[in-house]
Amino acid sequence: MQILLFASAREAAGRGALEWPVPPGGLSARALVHALEDRYPRLGPTLRASRFVRNGRYLEDLNVRLKDGDEFAVHPPYGGG
């Protein structure tokens, strides 16, 4: 699965994209967010304020199952104006 990180999420992880292995049965978006925080501790505060997108659609429920081939994006709050 490809994970895209934008804005402050990219800065916290030190990269804009990650390849993430997905177990055969998939994993929940919630489990992925926790795993990202474990692997990239500086990403934790950003993840808690972010919205998540799977295959171009915002997730309302983090219990949704992700599978190999999905694209998962982390969209932290954006500033500007």
C-alpha positions in Angstrom: 0.0 0.0 0.0 1.2 3.5 -0.7 0.9 6.1 2.0 1.0 9.8 1.0 2.0 12.4 3.6 1.2 16.1 3.1 2.4 19.3 4.7 3.3 18.9 8.4 2.9 15.1 8.2 5.6 15.0 5.5 7.9 17.2 7.7 7.4 15.0 10.7 8.1 11.7 8.9 10.9 13.2 6.8 9.3 12.0 3.5 6.2 12.5 1.4 5.4 8.9 0.6 5.8 5.4 2.2 5.4 1.9 1.0 3.6 -0.1 3.7 3.2 -3.9 3.8 -0.4 -5.1 4.3 -1.1 -8.5 5.8 -3.2 -10.9 3.7 -6.4 -10.1 5.7 -5.8 -6.4 5.5 -5.7 -4.0 8.4 -8.0 -1.3 9.8 -7.2 2.3 9.1 -7.0 2.8 12.9 -4.3 0.1 13.2 -2.4 1.7 10.4 -2.5 5.1 12.1 -1.2 3.6 15.3 1.5 1.7 13.5 2.6 5.0 11.8 2.8 6.7 15.1 4.9 3.9 16.5 7.3 4.0 13.6 7.4 7.8 13.4 6.8 9.2 16.9 7.1 12.8 15.7 4.1 12.1 13.5 1.8 11.4 16.5 0.5 15.0 17.1 -0.1 15.5 13.4 -2.0 12.2 13.1 -4.3 13.2 15.9 -5.4 16.3 14.0 -5.4 14.8 10.5 -8.1 13.6 8.1 -7.5 10.4 6.2 -8.2 9.5 2.6 -8.4 6.0 1.1 -8.4 5.8 -2.7 -9.5 9.4 -3.1 -12.3 9.4 -0.5 -12.2 10.8 3.0 -12.7 8.2 5.7 -15.5 8.8 8.3 -14.8 5.5 10.0 -11.3 4.3 10.9 -12.5 0.8 11.3 -12.6 0.4 7.5 -10.3 -2.3 6.2 -7.3 -1.4 4.0 -5.9 -3.8 1.5 -2.8 -4.2 -0.6 -3.0 -1.8 -3.5 -4.9 0.9 -1.6 -3.6 4.5 -1.5 -3.9 6.0 2.0 -3.3 9.7 2.5 -2.7 11.8 5.6 -4.1 15.3 5.3 -3.2 17.5 8.4 -4.9 20.8 8.9 -3.7 23.3 6.3 -3.1 26.9 6.9 -2.7 29.8 4.6 -4.7 32.6 3.1 
